[in-house]
């Protein structure tokens, strides 16, 4: 059955793009000011990683709930509440003076990102059904990449961390206004009236594949946030203190992720089966990340960052699109499924870098910490690919899935 395309879908996609861009800017600006905030507060790499990824803890705590509430009450109102909390956290962080206050204010800031991550797959599927979903998801993910790129490039230019956080606070207010005035729920509705939020969550948690895609996205975002968190600091050290060039490479790498998030889904859609393609993508990412701090700093680093961004963009875009490609998932439950996946996504983003990889590397290879961190990020990519192989085979685009379902229904009707 054909689903109607509404002309205002482009406004919705633009709003999602801009909002995610600003939210990601606010999160990644902390890694962007690594060379400022670490000596300013005397943080170790592990402490720094914890603060950088605290916003993702909000997704751990509220990802499932916000996705289910989005199904129940509509994305606009739920996201609006998240953005109000985000603004409060952003201004609180400006005046944070120690490790604890930075952690808590960063956590509060994460509510909006948690809500958006939980509901984005559902919203994009509604506004961009069929084969349009893959490219639309790529554009959406591109917003995060652009935000990260700006943050990584601008970060070293601030005089002190408070100035950077104040810029985030102003951007937070702009985000709230953009969402309030421009976002609209889908004309055909996106609320689920059939069952309560709790029943919906219980229903999707019974699906084994929901758990598998959630574990997969845990590793994808563990890889992504680990690489981004320590990119400026690691490249600055590897480049003998050349912070300007290091931040430029970091910023350009985020642009490469944006490019990958758009073109890789289109390339992947040309294949019939998703699992082997995702596995090869993750293996390639593992190899690239292991080489970043082995090959000479400079042009080889830039080339590696190009491929890292290309592969990571594909992993992120397809990883977020997989819930809509899986068999036996009711489209009305995509918010709840997205909430579960978002929770695991945020667990990976929150704990892998600061609580697992960095502490291990500080103990095992204290003289070459950033090399170890990037190898750890590569292992996460490899584990993501192996997890995908545990899923049932699925098509590479929503359009292909719809055609397969139509063919199956036709065959079933002919046999009756």
CORDACOR-V940252 format. One record per backbone hydrogen bond with DSSP energy under -0.5 kcal/mol. CO is the residue of the C=O (numbers start at 1). NH is the residue of the N-H. If there is no record, write none. Layout:
((CO	NH) (CO	NH))
This chain:
((4	6) (6	9) (7	10) (8	12) (9	13) (10	14) (11	15) (12	16) (13	17) (14	18) (15	19) (16	20) (17	21) (18	22) (19	23) (20	24) (21	25) (22	26) (23	27) (24	28) (25	29) (27	30) (28	32) (29	33) (30	33) (31	34) (33	36) (33	37) (34	38) (36	40) (37	41) (38	42) (38	43) (44	48) (45	49) (46	50) (47	51) (48	52) (49	53) (51	54) (53	56) (54	57) (54	58) (55	58) (55	59) (56	60) (57	61) (58	62) (59	63) (62	66) (63	67) (64	68) (65	69) (66	70) (67	71) (68	72) (69	73) (70	74) (71	192) (74	78) (75	79) (76	80) (77	81) (78	82) (79	83) (80	84) (81	85) (82	86) (82	112) (83	87) (84	88) (85	89) (86	90) (87	91) (88	92) (89	93) (90	94) (91	95) (92	95) (93	96) (98	102) (99	103) (100	104) (101	105) (102	106) (103	107) (104	108) (105	109) (106	110) (107	110) (108	111) (109	112) (109	113) (110	114) (111	115) (112	116) (113	117) (114	118) (115	119) (116	120) (119	123) (120	124) (121	125) (122	126) (123	127) (124	128) (129	132) (130	133) (131	135) (132	136) (133	137) (134	138) (135	139) (136	140) (137	141) (138	142) (139	143) (140	143) (140	144) (141	144) (141	145) (142	146) (143	147) (144	148) (145	149) (146	150) (147	151) (148	152) (149	153) (150	154) (151	155) (152	156) (154	157) (154	158) (155	158) (160	163) (160	164) (161	165) (162	166) (163	167) (164	168) (165	169) (166	170) (167	171) (168	172) (169	173) (170	174) (171	175) (172	176) (173	177) (174	178) (175	179) (176	180) (177	181) (178	182) (178	183) (179	183) (186	189) (191	193) (196	200) (197	201) (198	202) (199	203) (200	204) (201	205) (202	206) (203	206) (204	207) (206	208) (207	210) (207	211) (208	212) (209	213) (210	214) (211	215) (212	216) (213	217) (214	218) (215	219) (216	220) (217	221) (218	222) (219	223) (220	224) (221	225) (222	226) (223	227) (224	228) (225	229) (226	230) (228	231) (228	232) (230	234) (231	235) (232	236) (233	237) (234	238) (235	239) (236	241) (236	242) (237	240) (239	242) (241	243) (242	246) (243	247) (244	248) (245	249) (246	250) (247	251) (248	252) (249	253) (250	254) (251	255) (252	256) (253	257) (254	258) (255	259) (256	260) (257	261) (258	262) (259	262) (259	263) (260	264) (262	266) (263	267) (264	268) (265	269) (267	270) (268	271) (273	277) (274	278) (275	279) (276	280) (277	281) (278	282) (279	283) (280	284) (281	285) (282	286) (283	287) (284	288) (285	289) (286	290) (287	291) (288	291) (288	292) (289	292) (291	294) (291	295) (298	302) (299	303) (300	304) (301	305) (302	306) (303	307) (304	308) (305	309) (306	310) (307	311) (308	312) (309	313) (310	314) (311	315) (312	316) (313	317) (314	318) (315	319) (316	320) (317	321) (318	322) (321	324) (321	325) (322	325) (322	326) (326	329) (328	330) (330	333) (331	334) (333	337) (334	338) (335	339) (336	340) (337	341) (338	342) (339	343) (340	344) (341	345) (342	346) (343	347) (344	348) (345	349) (346	350) (347	351) (348	352) (351	355) (351	356) (352	356) (352	357) (353	358) (356	360) (357	361) (358	362) (359	363) (360	364) (361	365) (365	368) (366	369) (368	372) (369	373) (370	374) (371	375) (372	376) (373	377) (374	378) (375	379) (376	380) (377	381) (378	382) (379	383) (380	384) (381	385) (382	386) (383	387) (384	388) (385	389) (387	390) (388	391) (394	274) (397	401) (398	402) (399	403) (400	404) (401	405) (402	406) (403	407) (404	408) (405	409) (406	410) (407	411) (408	412) (409	413) (410	414) (411	415) (412	416) (413	416))
